[in-house]
Amino acid sequence: MNQPTVRFQHRVEYALVRLSAALVTRLPDAVARALGRGFGALARRLGVRVAVARANLARAFPDHSPGEREAILARAYTQAGLEAIEVLRFPRVTEAQIDAIARSVEGLEHIAAARALGRGVVLVTGHFGAYELLGAVVARQGHPLRFLVRSQSNPLVDAELRGRRGGLGVEVAAHGSGVRGILRELRSGGCVAILADQDAGRDG
């Protein structure tokens, strides 16, 4: 298998990610969340994928006024900023925090029931919040879990993300070559999580 080419830009981006992680993991929770909200708002003001987001909101909510859609857009970017901070702070997540999240999750018993029959389990979600934390809950319940995700264009950042997810007990498989591993996981009675709002291409 060919190794992806690591460019100078990739190294710079990776260094920025590691520096950002080192900084935000030292901040109090409230300060880190405020910073995340600020990053999200800044990305919106800079126009990062804003045109695409507006077009999608117009398709999804044709009956909403432009002002209502702009309010949704602003909240979405705020949430995205918070999610980015959460990912950087994954090493700070404790087992007690994962257990606290588990107490608010409904339906975990269905996973256990399906696996008791020797069946694999498919979990379907979207990019709503730090979905890896839900994966951590499932893994902590004793259910092997693998996410089917799109690889990052920066191989160094991609490896960093894999490591952070792995620290939560969540394994990942990439689109394309990872699909065979997903099928093996299901046949062996494991759990597979799919982010259904990803673009899997024409043949997806």
C-alpha positions in Angstrom: 0.0 0.0 0.0 1.4 3.4 -1.0 2.1 5.8 1.8 0.6 9.3 1.3 3.1 12.1 0.5 3.8 14.4 3.4 4.3 18.0 2.2 5.7 21.0 4.0 2.2 22.4 4.3 1.1 19.2 6.0 3.9 19.6 8.6 3.0 23.2 9.3 -0.7 22.3 9.7 0.3 19.4 12.0 2.5 21.6 14.1 -0.4 24.1 14.5 -2.8 21.3 15.6 -0.3 20.0 18.2 0.3 23.5 19.5 -3.4 24.2 19.7 -4.0 21.0 21.5 -1.2 21.7 24.0 -2.8 25.1 24.7 -6.5 24.2 25.0 -5.9 21.1 27.2 -4.4 23.5 29.8 -7.4 25.9 29.8 -10.3 25.7 32.2 -13.4 24.1 30.6 -15.4 27.3 30.5 -12.5 29.2 28.9 -11.9 26.5 26.3 -15.6 26.4 25.4 -15.6 30.2 25.0 -12.6 29.9 22.7 -14.3 27.3 20.7 -17.4 29.5 20.2 -15.1 32.3 19.1 -13.3 30.1 16.6 -16.6 29.0 15.1 -17.8 32.6 14.8 -14.5 33.7 13.2 -14.7 30.9 10.6 -18.2 32.0 9.7 -17.0 35.6 9.3 -14.1 34.6 7.2 -16.5 32.7 4.9 -15.1 29.2 5.5 -17.6 27.1 3.4 -20.3 29.6 4.2 -21.7 29.7 0.7 -22.1 25.9 0.7 -23.8 26.0 4.1 -26.2 28.7 3.0 -27.1 26.8 -0.1 -27.8 23.6 1.9 -29.9 25.5 4.4 -31.9 27.0 1.6 -32.6 23.5 0.3 -33.4 22.0 3.7 -35.5 24.9 5.0 -37.2 26.5 2.0 -40.0 27.9 4.1 -37.7 29.6 6.6 -36.9 33.3 6.1 -33.3 34.3 5.3 -33.0 35.7 8.8 -34.1 32.4 10.3 -31.6 30.5 8.1 -28.8 32.9 9.1 -29.6 32.2 12.8 -29.2 28.5 12.2 -26.0 29.1 10.3 -24.5 31.0 13.2 -25.4 28.3 15.7 -24.0 25.6 13.4 -20.6 27.4 13.2 -20.6 28.0 17.0 -21.2 24.3 17.5 -18.5 23.4 15.0 -16.0 25.5 16.9 -17.0 23.8 20.2 -16.6 20.3 18.5 -13.1 21.2 17.3 -12.1 22.1 20.9 -13.6 18.9 22.2 -11.5 16.9 19.8 -8.3 18.6 20.9 -9.2 17.9 24.5 -9.9 14.2 24.1 -6.9 13.2 26.2 -8.5 15.0 29.2 -11.7 12.9 29.0 -11.9 10.6 32.0 -13.7 7.3 32.4 -16.0 9.0 35.0 -17.0 11.5 32.3 -17.8 8.8 29.8 -19.9 7.0 32.4 -21.8 10.2 33.0 -22.5 10.5 29.3 -23.7 6.9 29.2 -26.3 7.6 31.8 -28.0 10.1 29.4 -27.9 7.7 26.4 -31.0 5.6 25.7 -31.0 2.3 23.8 -27.6 0.9 24.7 -29.5 -2.3 25.8 -30.3 -3.0 22.1 -26.7 -3.2 21.2 -26.1 -5.8 24.0 -29.2 -7.8 22.9 -28.1 -7.9 19.3 -24.5 -9.0 20.2 -25.9 -11.6 22.5 -27.4 -13.3 19.5 -24.0 -13.2 17.8 -25.0 -10.5 15.4 -23.0 -7.5 14.3 -24.5 -4.0 15.0 -24.7 -1.0 12.6 -25.0 2.4 14.3 -26.0 5.3 12.1 -25.5 8.9 13.1 -24.3 12.2 11.6 -21.9 15.0 12.4 -23.8 16.0 15.4 -21.5 17.1 18.3 -18.4 15.2 19.3 -19.8 11.9 18.1 -16.6 10.1 19.2 -17.8 10.5 22.8 -20.8 8.4 22.0 -18.4 5.8 20.5 -16.4 5.9 23.7 -19.6 5.1 25.6 -20.3 2.1 23.4 -16.7 0.8 23.7 -16.7 1.3 27.4 -19.8 -0.9 27.6 -17.6 -3.7 26.2 -18.7 -3.5 22.6 -15.9 -3.3 20.0 -16.6 -0.3 17.8 -15.2 0.9 14.5 -16.2 4.2 12.8 -16.3 4.4 9.0 -14.8 7.8 8.3 -13.3 9.9 5.5 -9.6 10.3 5.9 -8.1 13.8 6.3 -6.2 15.2 3.4 -3.3 15.8 5.7 -1.8 12.3 6.6 -0.1 13.7 9.8 -3.3 15.2 11.1 -5.2 12.1 10.1 -2.8 9.9 12.2 -3.2 12.4 15.1 -7.0 12.1 14.9 -6.8 8.3 14.8 -4.7 8.3 17.9 -7.0 10.6 19.8 -10.0 8.5 18.8 -8.2 5.4 19.7 -7.5 6.8 23.2 -11.3 6.8 23.7 -11.5 3.1 22.6 -12.8 4.0 19.1 -11.1 2.5 16.1 -11.6 4.0 12.6 -11.7 2.6 9.1 -11.3 4.8 6.0 -13.8 4.8 3.1 -12.8 2.5 0.3 -10.1 0.2 1.5 -11.6 0.0 5.0 -14.9 -1.4 3.8 -13.7 -5.0 3.8 -12.5 -4.6 7.4 -16.0 -3.3 8.3 -17.7 -6.4 6.9 -15.3 -8.6 8.8 -16.1 -6.7 12.0 -19.8 -7.2 11.5 -19.4 -10.9 10.7 -17.5 -11.4 14.0 -20.3 -9.7 16.0 -18.6 -6.3 16.3 -20.2 -2.8 16.1 -19.8 -0.4 13.2 -20.7 3.3 13.2 -21.5 5.1 10.0 -21.7 8.9 9.6 -24.6 8.9 7.1 -24.2 12.6 6.1 -20.8 12.0 4.4 -20.4 12.1 0.6 -19.4 8.6 -0.4 -19.1 9.5 -4.1 -21.0 8.3 -7.1 -20.6 4.7 -6.2 -21.1 5.1 -2.5 
